[in-house]
């Protein structure tokens, strides 16, 4: 898997939907114990 970068919104609440979607898609493809390999940066 390649690592992806995710630039979050101005709070965690605006980023959680993207984070959840990426991890759900990763689990659907690779199986239950997997999470998306990503680097997350939130703006404050």
C-alpha positions as CSV (number, residue, x, y, z in Angstrom):
1,X,0.0,0.0,0.0
2,X,1.2,3.5,-0.7
3,X,1.0,6.2,2.0
4,X,-1.4,9.0,1.2
5,X,-1.5,12.5,2.6
6,X,-4.7,14.0,4.0
7,X,-5.0,17.7,4.6
8,X,-7.7,18.2,7.2
9,X,-10.0,21.0,7.7
10,X,-10.0,23.7,10.4
11,X,-11.2,21.2,13.0
12,X,-11.3,17.5,13.6
13,X,-15.0,17.5,12.9
14,X,-14.5,18.6,9.3
15,X,-11.8,15.9,8.8
16,X,-13.4,12.8,10.4
17,X,-15.7,11.9,7.4
18,X,-12.7,11.7,5.0
19,X,-10.7,9.7,7.5
20,X,-13.5,7.3,8.2
21,X,-14.2,6.8,4.5
22,X,-10.6,6.1,3.6
23,X,-10.4,3.5,6.4
24,X,-13.7,1.8,5.6
25,X,-12.6,1.5,1.9
26,X,-9.2,0.1,3.0
27,X,-11.0,-2.5,5.3
28,X,-13.4,-3.5,2.5
29,X,-10.5,-4.1,0.2
30,X,-7.8,-5.7,2.5
31,X,-9.9,-7.0,5.4
32,X,-10.9,-6.0,8.9
33,X,-7.6,-5.5,10.7
34,X,-6.2,-3.0,8.1
35,X,-6.2,0.8,8.2
36,X,-5.3,3.3,5.5
37,X,-1.6,4.2,5.6
38,X,-1.8,8.0,5.7
39,X,-0.3,11.1,7.1
40,X,-2.9,13.5,8.5
41,X,-2.3,17.3,8.9
42,X,-5.0,19.4,10.4
43,X,-5.1,23.2,10.1
44,X,-5.9,25.1,13.2
